[in-house]
Amino acid sequence: LVENSQNLICTHDLEGNLLSVNEAAVELSGYSRETLLQMNLKNVLAPNGEKQFAAYLNEIKTQGRAKGVMKVRIASGDFRIWAFDNTLRVEGVASPIVRGFARDITRQKQAEDALKASELRFRALIEHGLDNISLLAADGTLLWENPAAVQMLGYEYDQFKGRNIFELL
C-alpha cells in the first residue's frame, strides 16, 4: 500500500531527519531515495520556513499529531504545496518517529487562487459598473441589485430586497 500510494508517505525523527520514503515521495520531490534519506525536512521547505517547521515539530511532540500545508522546494528548484497529516508513534519503537502523509495540492491551490482573482475582478465589474445588474429568483423576486440598479430604481436597497421586480416597475 505504501509503495503504490500516489501520495507521499514517509517517516522522520523528531528533528526532521527522513528515515523512510515511498516511491511517490521520490517522484513528487524529484530527489532520489538515497538523497531524500540523507535530508532533513527543513532543507526542502521554502525560504523563511524555519518558524513554521519549528512550530510543526513542537505540535507533533506535544499533541502527537500535526496537520497543515507546507511549501517545499523540489529537486528542479520549483516550489510545490503539500497538505500533510502526520502522527507521532512512540509505542513499539526504540525512539519516537513521525509517520508522515502528504499530497501535492499545488494545482488545486493555483486553481483556487485563479478563481478567487477572477471573482474579485467580476465583483468589481458588477459593483462599480454603470449598468443595472439584478439577481432575480425564478419568480421575479429581487435577490440582489448592484449600486447602479439601486440608483436607477430610486429606492433604498432595503426597500426592494425580497420584493418582486414587477411590483417596482
N, C-alpha and C positions, 0 to 999 in steps of 0.2 A: 504493500500500500504506500509506504513512504517513498520508495523509488519510482513508483508510477504516478504519484501525485503531480498535478500541474502547478501546485503551489509550493512555495519554498518551505521546507521543513529542516530544522537544524537543532543542534544542542550547543549551548555555550556555558562557560563557567560564570561565576558571579563577578568577574572582572570584564567579561565580554569576549573572551578568547573562544573562538569557534572550536568545537570538539567533533562535530559531525555535521554533514550537509547531504541533502539528497540531490538527485540529478537535476531537478528543477532549479535548485539554488545555483548550480553550475551554469545552467542555460540562462536563467534570468539575470545573473550577475555578469556573465561573460568571463569570469575567472575560472581557472582550473580548480578541481577539487583540492589538489595539493596546495595551491596558493591560498585558497579560502581557509584551509585548516591551519595555516600559519598566520592568519589575520585576527585582529580584534575588531569587533563591530564598530567601535568608534572611528576606525580608519576608513570605513566606507560611508559614513554619514556625510551629508552635505556640510560645507564650511559653516562654522558657528553652531554646530550640533552638539557641542560638549555639554551644555547645560541640559539639553533635552536628554542626552544619554545618561548623565548623572541622575536626573530625576527618574528615568526609566529604571536604572539599576536599583535605586532606593525603593521604588514602588514594588519591584519584583521581590526584593529582600524583605520588605515589611508586610506586604499584602499577599505575597505568593502568586500574584498574577498582575500582568500589565497588558493593556490594550491601547492601541493608538495608531498613529500614522507617522512614518518617518520618510525623509527624503534622503536617498542614497545615491552615491556616485558608482556607476558600474564600470567595468573594465574599459569600455570605449571612451569614458570620460563624460558620458551623458548622465543626466540625473533622472531617476525614476522615483515614483512614490509608492511605497509599500504600506499596506494596512497589516498590522500584526496583532496577534493574540497569544501571549506567551504565559507559561505557567512554570512554577518552581517545583522541582522534585527534590525532596530531602530524604524520603524513606527508601531503603533498599539500595542506596548508593553510598560510596565511600565519602564523597563530598557533594554538596548541593550542585545541581545542574539545572539549567533553564531549558525547557522544551519550547522551541520557537516554531511558530507557524505564521507565514506571511503570504500575502497575494499582491501582485502588482496591480495597482489601481490607477496607473498613470493615465491611460486613455480615458477612463471614467472621469477622473478629475479634470482632464482637459476638456471633455465634453460638458461637464458641469460648469466650468469656468466660461466656456464659449456660450452656453445657454444663458448664464447669468448676464454676460456682457450684452447679448442680443436682447434680453428682456429689458435691461436698463436703457438701451437705445430706443426700443419700441415704446417703453413707458414715457420717455422724454418726448418722443414724437407725438404721442397721444395727448399727454398732459399739457404740452405747450403749443400744440397745433391750433390753427385758427378755424378749423372746420368743426362742425357739430359731430361729435362721435358719441354714440349712445350704445349701451349694452342693454338689450331687451330680452325678457323671457319670451317663450313661445306665444304667450297670451297677450304680449304687448306691455307687460309690467316693466317699468324702468328699474333696472338693477344698478346702473352706474352711468354717469354723464361726465364728460370732460369739462373743464372750466369754460371753454368756448361755448359748449352746448348750454350750460347753466346761464351764461350771459345772454345768449340768443333767445332762450325761452323767457327770460325776465323773472325767473323765480330764484329763490334761495335753494340750495341743494336739498336741504331737509324738507322743503315744501313739496318736492316732486318725487323724492325717493320712495319707491314702492307703489307709486300711482301708475295708472295705465296711460300710455302715451297718447291714446285717443281722447282722454279727458283733458289733456293740456293743449291740444291743437284747436 
